[in-house]
Amino acid sequence: MPFIVWNDRLSVGVAGIDHDHRRLVEILNDLYEAMGNGRNKQILGQLLDELVDYACYHFEREEGMFRADYGEALDHKAEHENFVAWITETQSRFMEGSAAAPSLEVVNYLKDWLFDHILGRDRRLGAHLNELGFH
């Protein structure tokens, strides 16, 4: 059974954003599964790389949807920047050997952050974009 199960509650009502969120969930599930199967450092490192790369791609794409009248743009972008800083630091410590393999604490943090962000900021962004005709 996957670590995270996508459901309609996580939809923000904008197809591109929902697609990206599903992919982020898939990567987190892959990371969780790899940890549970005792995968080697190289595979875990590749999954962390993929997570960082895809999160950055998604954030850039999402921020490209911000409009001048989107009042939460600065705070939303700041949440993205804080996440990237945290996951990049976690990735660096792991790859340098100063941190053990990603732990359940790390993937739980990632899951909680993603859910909080989707159900908060992204849902409000989705509603704003829906009002502008994006679906």
FIPAMI-358843 format. One record per residue (C-alpha): residue in three letters; x, y, z; chain; residue number from 1. Coordinates in Angstrom, 2 decimals. Layout:
<recs>
@r=ALA&u=X&v=Y&w=Z&c=A&k=NUM
...
</recs>
This chain:
<recs>
@r=MET&u=0.00&v=0.00&w=0.00&c=A&k=1
@r=PRO&u=1.33&v=3.47&w=-0.86&c=A&k=2
@r=PHE&u=2.49&v=5.83&w=1.85&c=A&k=3
@r=ILE&u=0.21&v=8.54&w=0.44&c=A&k=4
@r=VAL&u=-2.99&v=7.86&w=-1.44&c=A&k=5
@r=TRP&u=-4.11&v=10.61&w=-3.80&c=A&k=6
@r=ASN&u=-7.75&v=11.53&w=-3.43&c=A&k=7
@r=ASP&u=-10.08&v=14.24&w=-4.70&c=A&k=8
@r=ARG&u=-9.74&v=16.15&w=-1.44&c=A&k=9
@r=LEU&u=-6.24&v=17.09&w=-2.59&c=A&k=10
@r=SER&u=-7.45&v=18.53&w=-5.89&c=A&k=11
@r=VAL&u=-7.20&v=22.30&w=-6.24&c=A&k=12
@r=GLY&u=-9.34&v=22.35&w=-9.37&c=A&k=13
@r=VAL&u=-6.58&v=23.30&w=-11.82&c=A&k=14
@r=ALA&u=-5.52&v=20.34&w=-13.97&c=A&k=15
@r=GLY&u=-1.84&v=21.31&w=-14.35&c=A&k=16
@r=ILE&u=-1.35&v=21.91&w=-10.64&c=A&k=17
@r=ASP&u=-3.19&v=18.72&w=-9.72&c=A&k=18
@r=HIS&u=-1.03&v=16.77&w=-12.19&c=A&k=19
@r=ASP&u=2.14&v=18.12&w=-10.60&c=A&k=20
@r=HIS&u=0.87&v=17.36&w=-7.10&c=A&k=21
@r=ARG&u=0.10&v=13.76&w=-8.11&c=A&k=22
@r=ARG&u=3.66&v=13.43&w=-9.41&c=A&k=23
@r=LEU&u=5.10&v=14.80&w=-6.17&c=A&k=24
@r=VAL&u=3.00&v=12.24&w=-4.26&c=A&k=25
@r=GLU&u=4.35&v=9.48&w=-6.53&c=A&k=26
@r=ILE&u=7.93&v=10.53&w=-5.85&c=A&k=27
@r=LEU&u=7.30&v=10.59&w=-2.08&c=A&k=28
@r=ASN&u=5.74&v=7.13&w=-2.34&c=A&k=29
@r=ASP&u=8.79&v=5.90&w=-4.29&c=A&k=30
@r=LEU&u=11.11&v=7.36&w=-1.64&c=A&k=31
@r=TYR&u=9.13&v=5.75&w=1.18&c=A&k=32
@r=GLU&u=9.11&v=2.38&w=-0.59&c=A&k=33
@r=ALA&u=12.84&v=2.57&w=-1.32&c=A&k=34
@r=MET&u=13.55&v=3.33&w=2.35&c=A&k=35
@r=GLY&u=11.44&v=0.38&w=3.46&c=A&k=36
@r=ASN&u=13.20&v=-1.94&w=1.03&c=A&k=37
@r=GLY&u=16.62&v=-0.88&w=2.30&c=A&k=38
@r=ARG&u=17.68&v=0.59&w=-1.04&c=A&k=39
@r=ASN&u=21.23&v=1.81&w=-1.37&c=A&k=40
@r=LYS&u=22.40&v=5.37&w=-1.01&c=A&k=41
@r=GLN&u=22.60&v=5.91&w=-4.76&c=A&k=42
@r=ILE&u=18.91&v=5.07&w=-5.32&c=A&k=43
@r=LEU&u=17.78&v=7.15&w=-2.34&c=A&k=44
@r=GLY&u=19.95&v=10.01&w=-3.58&c=A&k=45
@r=GLN&u=18.40&v=9.77&w=-7.05&c=A&k=46
@r=LEU&u=14.92&v=9.93&w=-5.54&c=A&k=47
@r=LEU&u=15.85&v=12.98&w=-3.46&c=A&k=48
@r=ASP&u=17.30&v=14.58&w=-6.60&c=A&k=49
@r=GLU&u=14.08&v=13.83&w=-8.46&c=A&k=50
@r=LEU&u=12.01&v=15.30&w=-5.63&c=A&k=51
@r=VAL&u=14.07&v=18.50&w=-5.52&c=A&k=52
@r=ASP&u=14.06&v=18.86&w=-9.31&c=A&k=53
@r=TYR&u=10.35&v=18.22&w=-9.68&c=A&k=54
@r=ALA&u=9.42&v=20.46&w=-6.75&c=A&k=55
@r=CYS&u=11.44&v=23.30&w=-8.29&c=A&k=56
@r=TYR&u=9.82&v=22.70&w=-11.69&c=A&k=57
@r=HIS&u=6.36&v=22.65&w=-10.12&c=A&k=58
@r=PHE&u=6.93&v=25.77&w=-8.01&c=A&k=59
@r=GLU&u=8.19&v=27.70&w=-11.02&c=A&k=60
@r=ARG&u=5.20&v=26.57&w=-13.06&c=A&k=61
@r=GLU&u=2.77&v=27.41&w=-10.26&c=A&k=62
@r=GLU&u=4.34&v=30.82&w=-9.65&c=A&k=63
@r=GLY&u=4.00&v=31.48&w=-13.37&c=A&k=64
@r=MET&u=0.23&v=31.28&w=-12.82&c=A&k=65
@r=PHE&u=0.27&v=34.04&w=-10.21&c=A&k=66
@r=ARG&u=-1.49&v=37.15&w=-11.40&c=A&k=67
@r=ALA&u=-1.02&v=40.73&w=-10.27&c=A&k=68
@r=ASP&u=-4.24&v=40.54&w=-8.28&c=A&k=69
@r=TYR&u=-3.20&v=37.39&w=-6.39&c=A&k=70
@r=GLY&u=-2.70&v=38.84&w=-2.92&c=A&k=71
@r=GLU&u=-0.91&v=35.80&w=-1.49&c=A&k=72
@r=ALA&u=1.82&v=35.69&w=-4.14&c=A&k=73
@r=LEU&u=4.70&v=36.77&w=-1.88&c=A&k=74
@r=ASP&u=3.75&v=34.49&w=1.01&c=A&k=75
@r=HIS&u=3.08&v=31.60&w=-1.35&c=A&k=76
@r=LYS&u=6.46&v=32.02&w=-3.02&c=A&k=77
@r=ALA&u=8.13&v=32.26&w=0.39&c=A&k=78
@r=GLU&u=6.65&v=28.88&w=1.37&c=A&k=79
@r=HIS&u=8.10&v=27.41&w=-1.82&c=A&k=80
@r=GLU&u=11.51&v=28.92&w=-1.11&c=A&k=81
@r=ASN&u=11.52&v=27.64&w=2.48&c=A&k=82
@r=PHE&u=10.62&v=24.14&w=1.30&c=A&k=83
@r=VAL&u=13.36&v=24.13&w=-1.34&c=A&k=84
@r=ALA&u=15.91&v=25.34&w=1.23&c=A&k=85
@r=TRP&u=14.89&v=22.61&w=3.69&c=A&k=86
@r=ILE&u=14.86&v=19.74&w=1.19&c=A&k=87
@r=THR&u=18.08&v=20.90&w=-0.46&c=A&k=88
@r=GLU&u=19.82&v=21.02&w=2.93&c=A&k=89
@r=THR&u=18.47&v=17.56&w=3.78&c=A&k=90
@r=GLN&u=19.65&v=16.26&w=0.42&c=A&k=91
@r=SER&u=23.12&v=17.80&w=0.85&c=A&k=92
@r=ARG&u=23.61&v=16.35&w=4.33&c=A&k=93
@r=PHE&u=22.60&v=12.91&w=3.07&c=A&k=94
@r=MET&u=24.87&v=13.02&w=0.01&c=A&k=95
@r=GLU&u=27.84&v=14.34&w=2.05&c=A&k=96
@r=GLY&u=27.37&v=11.49&w=4.49&c=A&k=97
@r=SER&u=26.64&v=13.69&w=7.51&c=A&k=98
@r=ALA&u=23.08&v=12.33&w=7.67&c=A&k=99
@r=ALA&u=21.87&v=8.78&w=7.50&c=A&k=100
@r=ALA&u=19.39&v=7.65&w=4.87&c=A&k=101
@r=PRO&u=16.18&v=9.66&w=4.80&c=A&k=102
@r=SER&u=14.15&v=8.63&w=7.81&c=A&k=103
@r=LEU&u=10.47&v=8.19&w=8.41&c=A&k=104
@r=GLU&u=10.66&v=11.57&w=10.13&c=A&k=105
@r=VAL&u=11.85&v=13.15&w=6.87&c=A&k=106
@r=VAL&u=9.17&v=11.59&w=4.67&c=A&k=107
@r=ASN&u=6.49&v=12.41&w=7.25&c=A&k=108
@r=TYR&u=7.67&v=16.03&w=7.25&c=A&k=109
@r=LEU&u=7.53&v=16.07&w=3.44&c=A&k=110
@r=LYS&u=4.05&v=14.55&w=3.43&c=A&k=111
@r=ASP&u=2.76&v=16.94&w=6.09&c=A&k=112
@r=TRP&u=4.27&v=19.96&w=4.33&c=A&k=113
@r=LEU&u=2.80&v=18.93&w=0.99&c=A&k=114
@r=PHE&u=-0.67&v=18.31&w=2.45&c=A&k=115
@r=ASP&u=-0.65&v=21.55&w=4.44&c=A&k=116
@r=HIS&u=0.51&v=23.50&w=1.41&c=A&k=117
@r=ILE&u=-1.99&v=21.91&w=-0.99&c=A&k=118
@r=LEU&u=-4.94&v=22.20&w=1.40&c=A&k=119
@r=GLY&u=-4.02&v=25.79&w=2.32&c=A&k=120
@r=ARG&u=-2.15&v=28.02&w=-0.09&c=A&k=121
@r=ASP&u=-2.67&v=25.92&w=-3.22&c=A&k=122
@r=ARG&u=-6.38&v=25.47&w=-2.66&c=A&k=123
@r=ARG&u=-6.75&v=29.25&w=-2.33&c=A&k=124
@r=LEU&u=-4.65&v=29.73&w=-5.47&c=A&k=125
@r=GLY&u=-6.85&v=27.17&w=-7.27&c=A&k=126
@r=ALA&u=-10.01&v=29.04&w=-6.27&c=A&k=127
@r=HIS&u=-8.47&v=32.31&w=-7.47&c=A&k=128
@r=LEU&u=-7.47&v=30.76&w=-10.79&c=A&k=129
@r=ASN&u=-10.90&v=29.14&w=-11.18&c=A&k=130
@r=GLU&u=-12.47&v=32.59&w=-10.82&c=A&k=131
@r=LEU&u=-10.24&v=33.70&w=-13.69&c=A&k=132
@r=GLY&u=-11.37&v=30.75&w=-15.84&c=A&k=133
@r=PHE&u=-8.49&v=28.30&w=-15.28&c=A&k=134
@r=HIS&u=-9.48&v=24.70&w=-14.69&c=A&k=135
</recs>
